[in-house]
Amino acid sequence: MKQKNIKIKDYSIQLRERKKRGIYFPVFVIILYLCISIFNPIKALESLMVSGKLFLHLIPIFLLILFFMGIINYFVDVSQIRKYVGKESGLKGWLIVTIAGILSHGSIYMWYPFLRDLREHGMRSSLVAVFLYTRAVKITLLPIMIYYFGLAFVAVLTIYMVIASIVEGKIIEIIEK
Amino acid sequence: MGYKKDRSILSSFTRALKGFREAIPVLLGIILLLGLFETFISEKIIASIFTGNLIKDTLLGSLVGSISAGTPISSYIIGGELLKNHVNLFAVTAFIVAWVTVGIVQLPGEALILGKRFAITRNILSFILSIFVSIATVMTLMILK
């Protein structure tokens, strides 16, 4: 019981620290903008507009990921997360994240909170890495890629990228041991 | 999939929102940084970096792809332009692979949310792998032809 209380206390301290560090980064970027706006206000404004457009573009993705997180919180137990993508998931876990990574949409960073949530519930770091790597294989963008580089190039590259994602996951697994 | 009766749909979504709320300042920081990158680093600047040396350009391809940010479509367009400008396929492949797998601009955010050690290891490995993927892809294409 005492140990459990210490663990909870540690976690809340960690959470507070994480929140604090989370504020430093955007503050640094805002200071960067302020510095740039002194020397080149037009470029700073232009950057802000690009960011604004990007932000609007990301809102549906944000809602979709939020929906996923909510659904997983509701339907899936911690034990099930461990079963499918945890230490005991085996080959099934690798397969699930590879397919999920390929099918996932939106910018990579929008998935960070979701992945942190899953990892805190037992998902392996190696599988987080596989998911992030396979996100690079964009099925919806394949026709555009084929247009620029040809079918053979895209097919070969896609196969090697999936292999590389597994290699990366395996290396991270070895490092974490 | 299991179903937990002691958990309401509202509390599940509130928990999800709490998880996201904490990450929002970091995500906004990343978005603002991407805005700066897209405004200041043009296609021309990227194309001017390549030298014509196969090994050097492949490494440069990975390096430039790693520090570049934006939608993958931009990397295809720039990659296509680089090929037209006679930059070798090894370099262009390394460039587009690193663009989508390594994220130096997003690295501070990734480190804050997923952990410093994990983010740095993952990005270093992705950088190295982008070179291997590029060599393997182009060599395979050469054999197939």
Interface residues (C-beta under 8 A of the other chain):
Chain A: L15 R18 K19 R21 G22 I23 F25 P26 F28 V29 I30 L32 Y33 I36 K43 E46 S47 L48 M49 V50 S51 G52 L54 F55 L58 F62 I65 L66 M69 G70 I71 N73 Y74 F75 V76 D77 Q80 I108 Y109 M110 Y112 P113 F114 L115 R116 D117 R119 S125 V128 A129 L132 Y133 R135 A136 K138 L141 I144 M145 Y148 F149 A152 F153 V156 L157 Y160 M161 A164 V167 E168 I171 I172 I175
Chain B: M1 G2 Y3 K4 R7 I9 S12 F13 R15 A16 L17 G19 F20 E22 A23 P25 V26 L27 L28 G29 I30 I31 L32 L33 L34 G35 L36 E38 T39 F40 P72 I73 Y76 I77 G79 G80 L83 T93 V97 V100 T101 G103 Q106 P108 G109 E110 L112 I113 L114 F118 T121 R122 L125 S126 L129 F132 V133 A136 T137 T140 L141 L144
